[in-house]
Amino acid sequence: MSAENDKILTEITENDYKYGFVTEIETETIPKGLNEEVVRLISAKKQEPEWLLEFRLKAYRHWLTMKIPVWPHLKLPEIDFQDVIYYAAPRKTPKYSSLDEVDPELIDTFNRLGIPLEEQKHLAGVAVDAVMDSISVKTTFRETLAELGIIFCSFSEAVKEHPDLVRKFMGSVVPYTDNFFAALNSAVFSDGSFCYIPKGVRCPMELSTYFRINAANTGQFERTLIVADDDSYVSYLEGCTAPMRDENQLHAAIVEIVAHDNAEVKYSTVQNWYPGDKNGKGGIYNFVTKRGICKGDNSKISWTQVETGSAITWKYPSCILKGNNTIGEFYSVAVTNNHQQADTGTKMIHIGKNSRSTIISKGISAGKSQNSYRGLVKVLKGADKVRNFTQCDSLLLGDQCGAHTFPYLEVDNETAIIEHEATTSKIGEDQIFYCNQRGIDTETAIGLIINGYAKEVLNKLPMEFAVEAQKLLQISLEGSVG
Amino acid sequence: MLEINNLYASIEGKEILKGINLTVNPGEVHAIMGPNGSGKSTLAAVLAGRDLFEVTEGSAEFLGNNLLELSPEDRARMGLFLGFQYPVEIPGVSMVNFMKTAINEQRKYNNLEPLSASDFLKLMREKKEIVEITSSLTNRSVNEGFSGGEKKKNEIFQMAMLEPKLAILDETDSGLDIDALRIVANGVNKLRTKHNATIVITHYQRLLDYIVPDYVHVLYKGKIVKSSGKELALELEEKGYDWIKEQY
């Protein structure tokens, strides 16, 4: 076959995942494998203070005593944790004071992903922290935000410049003992974003972190910590992509959110890690622990996620509703196609009185994929007059995929009102034909139907993100009907 | 406009259409009648491009194009409309969004700019009057929770919006009470011009009191066995289909 043919073929077959390119950039990596020396090496490379190294080592030692969870409805292949590179960074100075110093290849990478790092070019009202492999590349609009007292920077910088805040809150919502992947992340995490919104400040722009895995054989382990002080508000976005590679890559992240009195945090994710090819080869293993605590009274945390990527997703963005009159929300659309597997949902832990939670989960399964919703609503003894509403819908495309629902309820207070609704439906060929007969092609028809189905969740996303997410849903399901 | 020649079609090896011949010219209304299971709905589905059916022989030309080679959506965009016997529900997709997508796909195919939101809404208001449907219907999801009569009115509303050159109405009268029947038929009549054509598929003469056909065809065992003027419908009403069955 001629090279030209080859190229065309590659273009066509790779069309479904348009972020699958690799950036040719000099990368500094450490040898494969994990042991105490590696943990110390990562810490040393990042010139971390002693307390953080101690934290990492404690987490690492604890991790050694843990086993990978077996309860999810996932066929987990054996993962060789010694075969992973735990630190990779684009070479050149990792700290850029101006964009001129950033490698043009890197700028180009993020441009191709639709994330321009030049502030003047950027969508008005969104500040970005771009993370590639283990390193935060650039944070935009830092100065503008600093005028309001908002801290928005990479996690590494936060450790250096705001050690008290980091030390106080890191691990306070997701302790390193929490689970296998949280322990692993706590031992080897490389970078991530840090955000602090001071008392009474409404953050005037969307803050966003864009994660990109580039280097081969590398795991990405980032942490995000968001602290919203009394009476503050912030809307946070997260996006992620990775090149198409034949081997599986590991992603184990932690996100922690702390909301003080009357604070509100909205966290939106469009997860688009490489899902593997049509035969299930390659793709990201995505094991993420996301949890927020509504610490203060009247505070609110809202998770919105659109999950289309990853070969395996294991993720339960949760809310601990500790304060009185607190609100926790979880809006999710999870799409699986081909051989993808997802076990995702939420936990709402009601501790405070009058705390309320809403869970809207929309699963869409196609191909030979498996899609599970797993959710816990827990009401503690002292939590009077709790309300929860859960709606859990599954949509099936084709007859070789699976949709599963695992709702757990633990209620220790009689005054709680808990509602659960669930539906399962299918996109029928007659629906598609009806659209065809009105001049709407199959692809557009599926897009219409899927977006109609997921409307309640997509409506919760910030504007620019919603449009992106709609397109993404359509692309993820291309070729899955008919 | 439509030229069907010796058309054979089958489903899962079972032959349903066995040599259909039919010519439809602009401005004409054709009624296709016949007993249950004679192949009326199959003919409609084959013309619209439903892939459940396999065309084994014959040809169909629509506006000079080989109809059978076109995708269902391209047939629709060229102006072929099928009023479904059982319109499907599409939950979550609003009528407005559905219609807007359909119209703009058609316009794109014909190299026209998409309609602006305000022009689209204006068009929708106009067309709703033709079938006497209320605003609330178009605010709902496509056919979701519609009564039988509302679904049929909604088919004619979509026909009004898309202004097809050839409309095939598959048992549009089934399940309609007399008022709804009158509204649906009036809608069809108002949309009639000398440039478009309609094929009405029905069991009963009743609908043809309102939509007066130029030709009536009797389809039996996959073939058109008798063609005549509108008086044939009255004869069928009076005598039933038995005399046809005996003859063929």
Chai-1 contact restraints between the chains, C-beta under 6 A:
chainA,res_idxA,chainB,res_idxB,connection_type,confidence,min_distance_angstrom,max_distance_angstrom,comment,restraint_id
A,D430,B,V88,contact,1.0,0.0,6.0,A-B,restraint_1
A,Q431,B,V88,contact,1.0,0.0,6.0,A-B,restraint_2
A,Q431,B,I90,contact,1.0,0.0,6.0,A-B,restraint_3
A,F433,B,R50,contact,1.0,0.0,6.0,A-B,restraint_4
A,Y434,B,V88,contact,1.0,0.0,6.0,A-B,restraint_5
A,N436,B,P72,contact,1.0,0.0,6.0,A-B,restraint_6
A,N436,B,E73,contact,1.0,0.0,6.0,A-B,restraint_7
A,Q437,B,A48,contact,1.0,0.0,6.0,A-B,restraint_8
A,Q437,B,P72,contact,1.0,0.0,6.0,A-B,restraint_9
A,Q437,B,A76,contact,1.0,0.0,6.0,A-B,restraint_10
A,Q437,B,L82,contact,1.0,0.0,6.0,A-B,restraint_11
A,R438,B,A76,contact,1.0,0.0,6.0,A-B,restraint_12
A,R438,B,A102,contact,1.0,0.0,6.0,A-B,restraint_13
A,G439,B,E73,contact,1.0,0.0,6.0,A-B,restraint_14
A,G439,B,A76,contact,1.0,0.0,6.0,A-B,restraint_15
A,G439,B,R77,contact,1.0,0.0,6.0,A-B,restraint_16
A,G439,B,A102,contact,1.0,0.0,6.0,A-B,restraint_17
A,G439,B,E105,contact,1.0,0.0,6.0,A-B,restraint_18
A,G439,B,Q106,contact,1.0,0.0,6.0,A-B,restraint_19
A,I440,B,T101,contact,1.0,0.0,6.0,A-B,restraint_20
A,I440,B,A102,contact,1.0,0.0,6.0,A-B,restraint_21
A,I440,B,E105,contact,1.0,0.0,6.0,A-B,restraint_22
A,D441,B,E73,contact,1.0,0.0,6.0,A-B,restraint_23
A,L448,B,V93,contact,1.0,0.0,6.0,A-B,restraint_24
A,G452,B,G92,contact,1.0,0.0,6.0,A-B,restraint_25
A,G452,B,V93,contact,1.0,0.0,6.0,A-B,restraint_26
A,Y453,B,G92,contact,1.0,0.0,6.0,A-B,restraint_27
A,K455,B,G92,contact,1.0,0.0,6.0,A-B,restraint_28
